[in-house]
Amino acid sequence: MAKHLGKAITGAAAVGLVVASAAMALASIERNAIDNSPAIDITPQFSEALLPSPTAGEALFVDVSGGSFTGCLTDGDVVRRLNQEQQKVGGETVTLIDGLDQAFADEWRREAAMETVTVSAVFAHVIGNGSDAIVDVVELDETGCAMSRTLLSGDDWDYLLSRAAGREA
C-alpha cells in the first residue's frame, strides 16, 4: 500500500506541476493581451504622398477610329466624351466650380509634391460609390485645353475634395 501511496503522491505532484505551468502560461498570455504596447513598431512611415500624380503629356482620349487624339480638347469636348463614357458604364459626370476646381488642383499637387498650375476647369466621371468608386478626373489648363487625365480611387477623390473645400479629411 505504501508503494501505491508513493506513486499517487508522485503522480499528484506531476499533475500539480502541469497545472501550475498551464496557469502561469495563461496568466502570461492574458497579461500580454492586456498590454497593448507592441514589441516592435509596425506603423508604416511614409515620407512621400501616396496619391497618384496628375497624368499629363499623354494622349488623354482615344478618337472614334481607335487612335489617340492629341489636339486641344475643350471643356465641351471633355464633357461630351465623359458623358458618352457615363452612358456606357454608368456613374455621374461632375464639374467642380466656384474656385473648387483650382483649390482641388492645388491640393492635389501639394499632396503629390508637385508645382501648382492654373486650371480653367476640372471635370470628373465618378463610377461607383464611396471607397469602391473609381473617378476619372480631367483638368483643363488656363487656355481651356485638357491637360491631364487621371484615375483616382473614391477615397483619394473624397480626401482631395474635402481638403480643397477646407475641411480636414
Disulfide bonds with the S-S distance in Angstrom:
Cys72-Cys145 1.80
